[in-house]
Amino acid sequence: MMNSPAQIAENYRAIGKGKANLPTGRLLALAIMAGAYIALAGVGAACAAVTVESASAAKLISACIFPAGLAMVLLAGSELFTGNCMLSLPLATRDITLPQLVRSWVIVYLGNMVGAMAVAWMASASHTYALFGGAFARSVVSTAAAKCTLSFGDAFLRGVLCNLLVCLAVWISFAARDVAGKIAGLYFPILLFVVCGYEHCVANMYYIPAGLFVLGDAAYTEAVAGLTSLPTWGGFAANLLPVTLGNIVGGAGLALVYWYIYLKGRKDG
């Protein structure tokens, strides 16, 4: 048995209303946890791929592991900004107000950043990136630098495509009524976004600071010597803005399409 798309749309009205009415302290704590879960998936995905010589094979290995992040977010209980972009659906059905949506997005976004950057700092400070003779550290810095050099347009469009897939993963997981079904449902859309190199703002709250923390730690100096393209805090901000906007468009847009298909015109929605 599974929930139909129409049932998912109806169920998300109640889910979204509950999210929008969470007390600030609980919402912030849940958001910090989600940021940490996504960051931990980023650490694991990069670690597994760093010694693979073929770039395409390394990307696939990374993509196969990264879905663990959303699995932890959904099953352990936490609040992720990219998934919460779908609050546009209960907004359209008037189950929540625009101020409630903005409040939720702001708190969750900031909490996600705290959680993701905390993991990035701890991974760097614990010298996790010293694995494989410093190859992990070089990979972390190179990944951060590549993200910082994306153009606004590229980052925005990759953000749209990313969160279209992430929110689709969340939506499909709501079709399942058991843990195995939820993991199976979310797995492939997340694999697709990673293997295609699309941009996720919360993941980037880990990936780019991780590279910056490595550069700031003298223990990694030898490992990163010779790298010519380096991330900066300015580059972090320049990446995060278009990616976040793209994520909002992709996630909120998907939810509004399903609102239009299944709920628009109903007396209660």
Summary of the structure (lengths in Angstrom):
residues: 269
radius of gyration: 18.6
end to end distance: 25.7
largest distance: 65.5
contacts: 1019
relative contact order: 0.18
helix: 80%
strand: 0%
